[in-house]
Amino acid sequence: MTTDCRFCRFCRFCGLCVPFLWGAEQGVVLAAAIQKLKGGAETMHKGRRSTGGILIAGLLMSAAACKGESDQAKPADTSAQAVSTKPSGCPGDNAGLTLPDGFCATVFADSLVHARHVVVAPNGDVYVTLEGADTGRRMTAHAAGASFVALRDTTNDGRANIVKRVGTMGNTGIGIHDGYLYIDEGKQIVRYARADSQLVPAKREVVLSGIPLQPQHLARNFAFGANGALYVNVGSGSNSCQKKDRQVESPGLDPCPELSHRAGIWFYNADKLNQDFSPAERFATGLRNGMGLAVAADGKLFATQHGRDQLGQNWPKIFPSVDYQAENPGEELMQVNKGDDFGWPYCYYAMDQKKLVDAPEYGGDGTKDSRCATKKGAIAAFPGHWAPMSLMFYTGTTFPERYRHGAFIAFHGSWNRAPRPQAGYRVVFQPLVNGAVSGLYETFADGFAGSQKENIQPDTAIHRPVGLATAPDGSIFVTDDAGGRIYRITYRASH
């Protein structure tokens, strides 16, 4: 059973309707939210379990007449919400997180500086990169003082009691392949030989060097595929390839010169040392910043995209509505094949049009798609500016079976939805079947940023989720680069 409602734009004046979401363990989850005109009440119908059959339901949208721009209300969250029930046996307060029924969260480690992506070794050792390439961050990057952190729990209490800092320059990407720990150092990717008996790996070797880094979008995260394939994200060096970056009504460079060496995914051999970055190794293009890269069980590569910024700020005559800039473009999940072109900088995903449309730098007006109709589209779209930081296909067996059919995405949270409230700052689950969306995404873990959701800003968020990894015992780890916390989430069925 499938639905295309993930792409719907829900009328801010009249209301919204979410049909359903279902999975094998949860039965049928019906989620609907109706936001009425300004001053009206808001109602949320949260998910309920069904013990038999499949419930097919629909909700009629409010027929209230739409008013002018000044009467627009804040868009409602259209996702299925995490249930806050905590099963008996969960220690503490779930580390401050809201999770679905049956899940527990604990703090595995805390106060690491700029914790980015994470990987868990077969013996349970945990490795986390520390961002050091971006010296413009709120907390100075050199304070990390290492490339990555190696953590081990020898007391089996769910908290790391051995923490080792390794190396001098870290960035974002990390992974384990064929007995080696691979680390993104910004301009290069290196590897360390590791054994389960040795927490701190040894013998650093350079796998790939000469990767373009500055300016902007510095993460060089990667994913491993079959036969030693190494897929590397190289984000764009600008917002939208303007002649004057991020300036009002500056036109786009055409063709965009960045595309030869940035804004795409590159392909290399994970088993080969001393490779040099080359434009010739580009695997896919038009991807502004694919910080979520993951290979599914069937071998297919998937990526998330950070959508562009400042549509209304840079093009106020075309997009005078503050709501349009807050909601657009949608963040995207895409399936990636060799030679794919996802359209950046010429295109962006318009939530109201439910498709790629021409960017204003290239003559777009929010509806035209003359340049983008042939570009490859997303398989799912999410609210604007949420900033997808990582993508994970669950490979464990302890979570309910439905979570083995979809992807987890960590959203860092927005900075540019103002004057509307900032949003994101959560982990969501997107159901998938055979690489296609099979239901509405749902918020899996929330509460990272703190309790004052309406006033959250990037600099005041207590925690911001970044990395995701599955552990051998079936738990998942979530990293945070604001407070430096590492969460461990487990499942304990309620009775």
C-alpha positions as CSV (number, residue, x, y, z in Angstrom):
1,M,0.0,0.0,0.0
2,T,1.5,3.4,-0.9
3,T,0.6,7.0,-0.8
4,D,1.9,10.2,-2.4
5,C,0.8,12.4,0.4
6,R,4.4,12.9,1.5
7,F,4.5,15.4,-1.4
8,C,1.3,17.2,-0.5
9,R,1.3,20.9,0.4
10,F,-1.4,21.4,3.0
11,C,-3.3,24.6,2.9
12,R,-2.2,26.8,5.8
13,F,-5.5,28.7,5.8
14,C,-8.0,25.8,5.3
15,G,-6.2,22.9,7.1
16,L,-4.4,19.7,6.3
17,C,-5.1,16.0,6.0
18,V,-2.8,13.0,6.3
19,P,-4.4,9.8,5.2
20,F,-2.5,6.9,7.0
21,L,0.7,5.1,7.8
22,W,0.9,1.5,8.6
23,G,3.5,-1.2,9.3
24,A,3.6,-4.9,10.4
25,E,4.3,-4.3,14.0
26,Q,2.3,-1.2,14.6
27,G,-0.8,-2.3,12.7
28,V,-2.4,0.8,11.2
29,V,-1.4,4.2,12.3
30,L,-3.8,6.9,11.3
31,A,-2.3,10.4,11.6
32,A,-4.2,13.6,10.9
33,A,-3.8,17.2,11.8
34,I,-6.2,20.0,11.1
35,Q,-5.0,23.5,11.6
36,K,-7.8,26.0,11.4
37,L,-7.7,29.7,10.5
38,K,-5.7,32.0,12.7
39,G,-7.2,32.0,16.2
40,G,-8.8,28.6,15.7
41,A,-8.1,25.5,17.6
42,E,-5.6,22.8,16.5
43,T,-6.4,19.1,16.7
44,M,-4.1,16.2,16.3
45,H,-5.3,12.7,15.8
46,K,-2.4,10.6,16.9
47,G,-1.5,7.0,15.9
48,R,-3.5,4.1,17.3
49,R,-2.9,0.4,17.1
50,S,-5.2,-2.1,15.4
51,T,-5.0,-5.8,16.2
52,G,-6.6,-7.1,13.0
53,G,-7.1,-6.1,9.4
54,I,-6.1,-2.9,7.7
55,L,-8.0,0.2,8.4
56,I,-8.5,2.5,5.5
57,A,-9.5,5.9,6.5
58,G,-9.7,9.4,5.2
59,L,-10.3,12.8,6.7
60,L,-12.1,15.7,5.0
61,M,-10.2,19.0,5.0
62,S,-11.8,22.0,6.5
63,A,-13.7,24.0,4.0
64,A,-12.9,27.4,5.5
65,A,-12.3,30.0,3.0
66,C,-8.7,31.1,2.5
67,K,-7.8,34.6,3.6
68,G,-5.0,36.9,2.7
69,E,-1.3,36.5,3.4
70,S,-1.6,38.5,6.6
71,D,-3.9,35.8,8.1
72,Q,-1.6,32.9,7.5
73,A,-1.1,30.6,10.4
74,K,2.0,28.5,11.1
75,P,2.1,25.3,9.0
76,A,1.2,22.3,11.1
77,D,3.6,19.3,11.4
78,T,2.3,16.7,9.0
79,S,4.3,13.8,10.4
80,A,3.0,11.0,12.6
81,Q,4.2,11.8,16.0
82,A,6.3,9.8,18.4
83,V,4.3,8.5,21.4
84,S,5.8,9.7,24.7
85,T,4.9,6.6,26.7
86,K,8.0,5.2,28.5
87,P,8.0,1.4,29.1
88,S,8.7,0.1,32.5
89,G,12.4,-0.5,33.0
90,C,13.6,2.6,31.1
91,P,16.2,4.3,33.2
92,G,16.0,8.0,34.0
93,D,14.0,10.3,31.7
94,N,14.9,8.8,28.3
95,A,17.8,11.3,28.2
96,G,15.2,14.0,27.6
97,L,13.9,12.5,24.3
98,T,10.4,11.6,23.2
99,L,10.3,8.2,21.6
100,P,7.6,5.7,20.3
101,D,6.1,3.4,22.8
102,G,8.5,0.6,23.9
103,F,11.8,2.5,23.2
104,C,14.3,3.7,25.7
105,A,17.1,6.3,25.4
106,T,20.2,6.6,27.5
107,V,23.4,8.7,27.3
108,F,26.3,6.7,26.1
109,A,28.8,9.6,26.3
110,D,28.5,13.3,26.8
111,S,30.3,16.6,26.3
112,L,32.3,15.6,23.2
113,V,33.1,18.6,21.1
114,H,31.4,18.7,17.7
115,A,30.5,15.0,17.5
116,R,29.5,14.3,13.9
117,H,28.9,10.9,12.2
118,V,29.2,7.6,14.1
119,V,30.0,3.9,13.4
120,V,29.8,0.9,15.7
121,A,32.3,-2.0,15.2
122,P,31.3,-5.6,15.3
123,N,32.5,-5.9,18.9
124,G,30.5,-2.9,20.0
125,D,33.3,-0.3,20.1
126,V,32.0,3.1,19.0
127,Y,33.8,5.6,16.8
128,V,32.7,9.2,16.3
129,T,34.3,11.9,14.1
130,L,35.0,15.4,15.6
131,E,34.5,18.3,13.2
132,G,37.7,20.2,12.8
133,A,37.5,21.5,9.2
134,D,35.0,24.2,9.8
135,T,36.8,26.9,11.8
136,G,33.8,29.2,11.7
137,R,31.5,27.2,14.0
138,R,30.0,28.7,17.2
139,M,32.5,26.7,19.3
140,T,36.0,26.9,17.8
141,A,36.7,23.7,15.9
142,H,40.2,23.3,17.1
143,A,38.8,22.7,20.6
144,A,38.0,19.2,19.4
145,G,41.7,18.4,19.5
146,A,41.4,15.2,17.6
147,S,40.2,13.5,14.4
148,F,37.8,11.1,16.1
149,V,36.9,9.5,19.4
150,A,37.1,5.8,20.2
151,L,34.7,4.7,23.0
152,R,34.2,1.4,24.8
153,D,31.8,0.2,27.5
154,T,33.6,-2.5,29.5
155,T,31.1,-2.5,32.4
156,N,28.1,-3.3,30.3
157,D,26.1,-0.5,31.8
158,G,25.3,1.2,28.5
159,R,27.8,4.1,29.1
160,A,31.3,4.4,27.7
161,N,33.9,4.2,30.4
162,I,36.9,4.3,28.1
163,V,37.2,7.3,25.8
164,K,40.3,7.9,23.6
165,R,40.9,10.8,21.2
166,V,42.8,10.0,18.1
167,G,44.5,12.1,15.4
168,T,44.5,15.8,14.8
169,M,42.1,16.8,12.0
170,G,38.5,15.5,11.8
171,N,35.5,16.4,9.7
172,T,32.3,14.4,9.3
173,G,32.4,11.1,7.5
174,I,33.3,7.8,9.2
175,G,32.8,4.1,8.4
176,I,34.2,0.6,8.8
177,H,35.1,-1.6,5.8
178,D,37.0,-4.9,5.6
179,G,38.8,-4.4,8.9
180,Y,39.6,-0.8,8.5
181,L,38.2,2.4,10.1
182,Y,37.8,5.1,7.5
183,I,37.9,8.8,8.5
184,D,37.0,12.0,6.7
185,E,39.7,14.6,7.3
186,G,38.2,17.2,5.0
187,K,40.7,17.3,2.0
188,Q,41.4,13.6,2.3
189,I,40.0,10.3,3.5
190,V,42.2,8.1,5.5
191,R,41.9,4.6,7.1
192,Y,43.3,2.9,10.1
193,A,43.7,-0.8,10.6
194,R,41.7,-2.0,13.5
195,A,41.1,-5.2,15.4
196,D,38.4,-6.0,17.9
197,S,41.0,-6.5,20.6
198,Q,42.4,-3.0,20.1
199,L,40.1,0.0,20.7
200,V,42.5,2.6,19.2
201,P,43.3,1.6,15.6
202,A,46.8,1.9,14.2
203,K,48.7,2.6,10.9
204,R,47.0,5.5,9.3
205,E,47.0,5.4,5.5
206,V,45.7,7.9,2.9
207,V,43.0,6.5,0.6
208,L,41.9,9.6,-1.2
209,S,43.5,13.1,-1.3
210,G,43.0,16.4,-3.1
211,I,39.2,16.7,-2.3
212,P,37.9,20.3,-2.8
213,L,37.0,21.7,0.6
214,Q,36.4,25.4,1.0
215,P,34.1,27.3,0.9
216,Q,30.8,26.1,2.4
217,H,29.4,22.5,2.8
218,L,32.6,20.9,4.1
219,A,31.3,17.5,5.1
220,R,33.0,14.7,3.0
221,N,30.9,11.9,4.3
222,F,30.9,8.6,2.4
223,A,29.3,5.2,2.1
224,F,30.6,1.7,1.1
225,G,29.0,-0.3,-1.7
226,A,29.6,-3.7,-3.2
227,N,33.1,-4.8,-4.3
228,G,34.9,-2.0,-2.4
229,A,32.9,0.9,-3.9
230,L,33.5,4.1,-2.0
231,Y,30.9,6.9,-2.6
232,V,31.9,10.3,-1.5
233,N,29.8,13.4,-1.0
234,V,31.3,16.7,-2.2
235,G,28.9,19.5,-1.4
236,S,28.6,22.7,-3.3
237,G,30.8,25.8,-2.6
238,S,27.8,28.2,-2.8
239,N,24.2,28.5,-2.1
240,S,22.9,28.6,-5.7
241,C,25.9,29.3,-7.9
242,Q,25.2,33.0,-8.3
243,K,27.6,35.5,-9.7
244,K,27.6,37.0,-6.3
245,D,26.9,34.3,-3.7
246,R,23.8,34.9,-1.5
247,Q,23.3,38.4,-2.9
248,V,19.9,40.0,-3.8
249,E,18.9,39.3,-7.4
250,S,22.3,38.2,-8.5
251,P,21.8,35.9,-11.5
252,G,23.2,32.4,-11.7
253,L,26.3,31.4,-13.5
254,D,25.3,29.4,-16.6
255,P,26.6,26.8,-16.9
256,C,27.6,26.5,-13.2
257,P,31.3,25.9,-13.1
258,E,31.1,24.2,-9.7
259,L,29.5,21.1,-11.1
260,S,32.7,19.7,-12.5
261,H,34.2,19.3,-9.1
262,R,31.5,19.8,-6.5
263,A,27.8,19.4,-5.8
264,G,27.7,15.7,-6.5
265,I,28.8,12.2,-5.5
266,W,32.2,10.8,-6.5
267,F,33.1,7.1,-6.9
268,Y,36.4,5.5,-5.7
269,N,37.9,2.2,-4.7
270,A,37.8,1.8,-0.9
271,D,40.6,-0.9,-1.1
272,K,43.1,1.3,-3.0
273,L,45.5,3.7,-1.4
274,N,46.8,7.1,-2.6
275,Q,44.0,7.9,-5.0
276,D,43.7,11.5,-6.2
277,F,40.4,13.4,-6.5
278,S,39.4,13.9,-10.1
279,P,36.3,15.4,-11.9
280,A,36.4,12.3,-14.1
281,E,35.3,10.1,-11.2
282,R,32.0,11.9,-10.7
283,F,29.2,9.4,-10.1
284,A,26.1,11.7,-9.9
285,T,25.6,15.5,-10.1
286,G,23.2,18.3,-9.1
287,L,23.3,17.3,-5.4
288,R,23.8,20.5,-3.3
289,N,25.0,18.7,-0.2
290,G,24.3,15.0,0.3
291,M,25.2,14.6,3.9
292,G,23.1,11.5,4.2
293,L,24.6,8.7,2.1
294,A,23.7,5.0,2.7
295,V,23.5,1.8,0.8
296,A,20.4,-0.3,1.3
297,A,20.3,-4.1,1.7
298,D,19.6,-4.5,-2.0
299,G,22.8,-2.6,-2.9
300,K,21.1,0.6,-4.0
301,L,22.6,4.0,-3.0
302,F,20.4,6.6,-1.4
303,A,21.1,10.2,-0.5
304,T,19.5,13.1,1.3
305,Q,19.9,16.7,0.0
306,H,20.2,20.0,1.9
307,G,18.0,22.3,-0.1
308,R,19.1,25.8,-1.0
309,D,18.5,28.9,1.2
310,Q,17.2,32.4,0.9
311,L,14.5,32.2,-1.9
312,G,12.6,35.1,-0.4
313,Q,15.5,37.0,1.0
314,N,17.4,37.1,-2.3
315,W,14.3,37.2,-4.6
316,P,11.7,39.3,-2.7
317,K,9.9,40.4,-5.8
318,I,9.2,36.8,-6.9
319,F,8.7,35.4,-3.4
320,P,7.3,38.1,-1.1
321,S,5.7,35.6,1.3
322,V,7.8,34.8,4.4
323,D,6.0,31.5,4.5
324,Y,7.2,30.5,1.1
325,Q,10.8,31.0,2.1
326,A,10.2,29.1,5.4
327,E,8.6,26.1,3.6
328,N,10.8,25.9,0.5
329,P,12.6,24.2,-0.8
330,G,11.7,20.8,0.6
331,E,14.5,18.6,1.9
332,E,14.8,15.5,-0.3
333,L,15.5,11.8,-0.2
334,M,16.6,10.3,-3.5
335,Q,17.8,7.0,-4.9
336,V,21.1,7.5,-6.8
337,N,22.4,5.7,-9.9
338,K,25.5,6.4,-12.0
339,G,24.9,9.5,-14.2
340,D,21.9,10.9,-12.3
341,D,21.4,14.6,-12.3
342,F,19.3,16.0,-9.5
343,G,19.2,19.6,-10.8
344,W,21.1,21.9,-8.5
345,P,21.6,24.8,-9.0
346,Y,19.1,25.2,-11.8
347,C,16.3,23.6,-9.8
348,Y,14.8,23.3,-6.3
349,Y,11.9,21.2,-4.9
350,A,8.8,23.3,-4.5
351,M,6.5,22.0,-1.9
352,D,3.3,23.4,-3.4
353,Q,4.2,22.2,-6.9
354,K,5.3,18.8,-5.6
355,K,8.2,18.7,-8.1
356,L,11.4,20.3,-9.2
357,V,11.0,23.9,-10.5
358,D,13.4,26.4,-12.1
359,A,15.4,28.4,-9.7
360,P,15.0,32.2,-9.7
361,E,18.6,32.6,-10.6
362,Y,17.8,30.9,-13.9
363,G,14.5,32.5,-14.7
364,G,12.2,30.6,-12.4
365,D,9.1,32.0,-10.8
366,G,8.2,29.2,-8.4
367,T,6.1,27.3,-11.0
368,K,8.1,27.0,-14.2
369,D,10.0,23.8,-14.8
370,S,11.3,24.1,-18.3
371,R,14.8,23.4,-17.2
372,C,14.0,20.8,-14.5
373,A,11.4,18.5,-16.0
374,T,14.1,16.1,-17.1
375,K,16.1,16.1,-13.9
376,K,15.7,13.2,-11.5
377,G,13.3,13.8,-8.7
378,A,13.2,12.8,-5.1
379,I,11.3,9.7,-3.7
380,A,10.3,11.7,-0.6
381,A,10.2,15.3,0.5
382,F,10.4,16.8,4.0
383,P,9.8,20.3,5.4
384,G,12.1,23.1,4.3
385,H,15.4,23.7,5.9
386,W,15.3,20.9,8.4
387,A,18.9,19.9,7.3
388,P,19.2,16.2,6.9
389,M,22.6,15.2,8.3
390,S,22.7,11.4,8.0
391,L,20.7,8.5,6.6
392,M,20.6,5.0,8.0
393,F,19.0,1.7,7.0
394,Y,18.4,-0.3,10.2
395,T,20.2,-3.6,10.1
396,G,19.4,-4.9,13.5
397,T,16.8,-7.4,14.6
398,T,15.6,-6.1,18.0
399,F,13.4,-3.2,16.8
400,P,9.9,-4.1,15.6
401,E,9.9,-5.5,12.2
402,R,8.4,-2.4,10.5
403,Y,11.7,-0.5,11.2
404,R,13.6,-2.9,8.9
405,H,11.6,-1.5,5.9
406,G,12.6,2.1,5.7
407,A,15.2,4.7,6.5
408,F,16.1,6.8,9.6
409,I,17.1,10.4,8.9
410,A,18.7,12.7,11.4
411,F,17.6,16.4,11.0
412,H,20.0,18.9,12.4
413,G,17.3,21.7,12.5
414,S,16.8,24.9,10.6
415,W,18.4,28.3,10.9
416,N,16.6,30.1,8.1
417,R,12.8,29.7,8.6
418,A,12.6,33.1,10.4
419,P,10.4,34.9,11.1
420,R,8.6,31.6,11.4
421,P,9.7,29.3,14.2
422,Q,12.8,27.2,13.5
423,A,12.0,23.5,13.1
424,G,13.5,20.0,12.6
425,Y,15.9,19.0,15.4
426,R,14.7,15.4,15.4
427,V,15.2,11.9,13.9
428,V,12.5,10.6,11.6
429,F,11.6,7.2,10.1
430,Q,10.5,7.0,6.5
431,P,8.8,3.7,5.6
432,L,10.1,2.2,2.3
433,V,9.3,-0.9,0.3
434,N,11.6,-1.9,-2.6
435,G,13.1,1.6,-2.6
436,A,9.7,3.4,-2.9
437,V,7.9,5.3,-0.1
438,S,5.2,3.2,1.5
439,G,3.8,5.6,4.0
440,L,4.1,9.0,5.7
441,Y,7.3,9.7,7.5
442,E,7.0,9.8,11.3
443,T,9.0,11.5,14.0
444,F,10.9,8.8,15.8
445,A,13.0,10.8,18.3
446,D,12.3,14.4,19.4
447,G,13.3,16.7,22.2
448,F,16.9,17.2,21.3
449,A,16.8,20.9,21.2
450,G,14.9,21.5,24.4
451,S,11.4,22.1,25.6
452,Q,10.8,25.6,24.2
453,K,10.1,24.6,20.6
454,E,8.6,27.9,19.5
455,N,11.7,29.8,20.5
456,I,14.5,27.4,19.4
457,Q,17.4,28.8,17.5
458,P,20.5,27.0,16.3
459,D,22.7,28.7,18.9
460,T,20.3,28.0,21.8
461,A,19.4,24.4,20.9
462,I,20.8,22.2,23.7
463,H,21.4,19.3,21.3
464,R,21.3,18.9,17.5
465,P,21.2,15.3,16.0
466,V,23.8,14.5,13.4
467,G,25.0,10.9,13.1
468,L,23.2,7.5,13.1
469,A,24.5,4.0,13.4
470,T,23.1,0.5,14.2
471,A,25.0,-1.5,16.8
472,P,25.5,-5.3,16.7
473,D,23.0,-5.7,19.6
474,G,20.3,-3.9,17.6
475,S,20.4,-0.6,19.4
476,I,21.0,2.6,17.5
477,F,23.4,5.5,18.3
478,V,22.6,9.1,17.7
479,T,25.3,11.8,17.9
480,D,24.8,15.5,18.6
481,D,27.3,18.3,17.7
482,A,25.8,21.0,19.9
483,G,26.2,19.4,23.3
484,G,28.5,16.6,22.2
485,R,26.2,13.9,23.4
486,I,25.9,10.3,22.2
487,Y,22.5,8.7,22.7
488,R,21.8,5.0,22.7
489,I,18.3,3.9,21.8
490,T,17.0,0.4,22.6
491,Y,13.7,-1.3,22.3
492,R,11.9,-2.9,25.2
493,A,8.4,-4.1,24.4
494,S,5.7,-3.0,26.8
495,H,3.5,-5.6,28.4
